[in-house]
Amino acid sequence: TALQMPRQLTDQLDKHQSASESAAVLYPQMLCQYGQWLADTHNISPTAVMRDYMERAVNLMSCISDKAPKAAMEAFFAVARFADKQYSQLVQQMSSTEEEDKEEAIRKNKAELEHLSSVNVQRESAVEVKRYVRLLKQVKDCDSDSLHRFREARGHFLMSSLRNYIRCLQAGDVYDLRIFRLISLWFDNLTDKEVDNLMATELPRLQSRKLLPLLYQLAARISCQPLAGTHFQETVAQIIEKLCLEHPHHSLYVILALRNANEGNSTAKSSESATPPPAKRMKRQASSPSLTGKDDINADKVKAAQRIVQRLSEQKPQLIDSMCRLCEAYNELAYYNVQHLKGSKKGANHPTPATFKITKLSQMSCVAVTADNIDVDPSCEYNGLVTIDRFESHFNLVGGINMPKKIVCLGSDGVKRQLLVKGKDDLRQDAVMQQVFEMVNQWLKRDPTTKRRQLRIRTYKVIPLSQQSGVVQWCVDTMPIGEYLVAGEQSAHRRYHPTAPSSVRCRELIMNAKTHEAKLKSYMEITKAFVPVFRYFFLERFPDPAQWFEHILVYTRSAATASIVGYIMGLGDRHCQNILIDQRTAEVIHIDLGVAFEQGKALPTPETIPFRLTRDIVDGMGLSGTEGVFRRCCEATLQLMKTSCEELLTIVQVLLYDPLYQWTVSPVKARKLQNDAGLSTPQGTQASGNGQRGEPAAHLSAANNSARSMELSSSRTMAEHVLKRMQQKLQGVEEEGVALSVSGQVAHLIQEATNESNLSRVYHGWQPWV
């Protein structure tokens, strides 16, 4: 049979492993492969496969891992994945409620047995009672034995999975993204003493760079209150301190943002005060009055972050002090009230008040320029970084409700870099979504098909500084597609079709239609008169035919990649101010990522389309439209996402269960979001545009108290629903419950995104006719 040949090969390798170095490497690999085949064909039990093949292979490979590190890494990964799969199946077979029910049944049977043994039984019924007691004891013993075997097997597979994931990560870099699964398993089993001891011992030994992608999620779980009977808090604090010391330019902003989580109002009020000495500043923040009135959980995390910063300042005082002063300066500017400048001329320079801390920062030789993309240095040396020399003494306003400020930072290399400082705006979700996009870009580079087509998602740096402030990398030479198409008299639609109805008039027509039928009729009338013009963007900026064709290809590929990834991640609120286009490369850049994971369907006017593929978007793709390049790139991206399904779901699972990550849309946020959608502002909603973002905390507090408590109580259920829907998308399951092929699913999505009935029902501020 087919299994006899690998069995014979395994036996031959076993005989020659002591005499041949190549056989010594191949034998454990063959054990893993043969064991996997036996498990797949159900010839023997998974426990036997684990004991007789997988663990044996790992033990052999551990002895020769120095001679064959790549083979060792593959073997460790194979065993970890097998054990993880068996563990997951056991967990699915018996949910926590079923396990509790079985425990309860065992307790009841035991109590009944004790009761029967203590009562006097009449002689005539003694035989029946003894028979019943014997049967009850058999049922109890059977249930107890079954539960014991289940827990033993689950624990064995869990520990084997954890150990071998760690070994795999230590052996090489190919499976670095498996760190998400490792941490997910840890978080799911925090109270397991064996797991706790393993992670407390092994995690701090890992190269710290491998834990960098999970810094947000680790920081969200710090606390001053230890988890009873575990080393969890000590382990998390140790990892975070190691990350901050070895990779400070990637890590310190995260822990400082948590330390400064509630400093918004106090920063605004004290914007004129002098900067205190470092020691006094640390002492003041350790007993910060800004925590008053905040919930105990957040206050506890802020206090824990302050302790970590205090310990870090003892080891790297100059760096910590400089970054603390920089964050304070950013926050002060972020909350600077500029309402008196609201009517000023677009692009005008406004002087930064001379008393502001940012005007006094200069020659910060140990702090890298905030929004620079710094590659992770495995050696942790970080030599030759461009540091902050100074900030220019003025800022620009870029529109939006909260009126963020665009500033210029001069680096030590003499190059000016533009940053957007935002206040009253929670940027943590944007930062997390950028993190997901970076992971997807790694897969796109790794896959031959997507690499050949040069597919990627354009990202930008987002650095939260507190719960309601942050710094965003300014996307130079970009503009919202809405600004080019419909903003003002110089927009493309007014220039090329001056007699056509304006976008404002189109919005009024849709608003006045009350029923779905009336909206569809109005939409069809609008599309007859409102002709797409996005093709002229490429004709105006790239007059050379070769450049014109090249940039149309770049635009189409970029739009396809962003559309599919956005669909899988449930990204919504894609009105035409939330999509930028690079005027040099023609790449699409999605900004303001506050509505994700299907939350667009929870808006007052639910979103009815998978991604933005309106007529103007298609017009920019040339004569072929959505056929040809766009469709093929969509299929390549979707196929990659399906192939990476397991990794993607693991990453998203860790993000959704982050205790500080509020990805759900509150009622106030949803209402405000659509009230503000479609406002034409320079740089779009890179400046602003997210609903809850921008509302004063006092206004939100009363309106959201009941909603927030409801969200907290049902967050796990909602997260499970999101993960299930994402899994369905990756399996090709759409509305009718039938799994479609990749090409069939792409065709379905394009049809849904361009369907007139769907577009007519979208919120009018989304401007679906553009």
Secondary structure, 3 states (H helix, E strand, C coil): CCCHHHHHHHHHHHHHCCCCHHHHHHHHHHHHHHHHHHHHCCCCCHHHHHHHHHHHHHHHHHHHCCCCHHHHHHHHHHHHHHHHHHHHHHHHHCCHHHHHHHHHHHHHHHHHHHHHHHCCCCHHHHHHHHHHHHHHHHHHHHHHHHHHHHHHHHHHHHHHHHHHHHHHHHHCCCCHHHHHHHHHHHHHCCCCHHHHHHHHHHHHHCCHHHHHHHHHHHHCCCCCCCCCCCCHHHHHHHHHHHHHHHCHHHHHHHHHHHHCCCCHHHHHHCCCCCCCCHHHHHHHHHCCHHHCCCCHHHHHHHHHHHHHHHHHHHHCHHHHHHHHHHHHHHHHHHCCCCHHHCCCCCCCCEECCCCCHHHHCEEEEEEECCCCCCCCCCCCCCCCCCEEEEECCEEEECCCCCCCEEEEEEECCCCEEEEEEEECCCCHHHHHHHHHHHHHHHHHHHCHHHHHCCCCCCCCCEEEEECCEEEEECCCCEEEHHHHHHCCCCCHHHHHCCCCCCHHHHHHHHHHCCCHHHHHHHHHHHHHHCCCCCHHHHHHHCCCHHHHHHHHHHHHHHHHHHHHHHHHCCCCCCCCCCEEEECCCCCEEECCCCCCCCHHHHCCCCCCCCCCCCHHHHHCCCCCCCCCHHHHHHHHHHHHHHHCHHHHHHHHHHHHCCCCCCCCCCHHHHHHHHHHCCCCCCCHHHCCCCCCCCCCHHHHHHHHHHHHHHHHHHHHHHHHHHHHHHHHHHCCECCCCCECCHHHHHHHHHHHHHCHHHHHCCCHHHCCCC
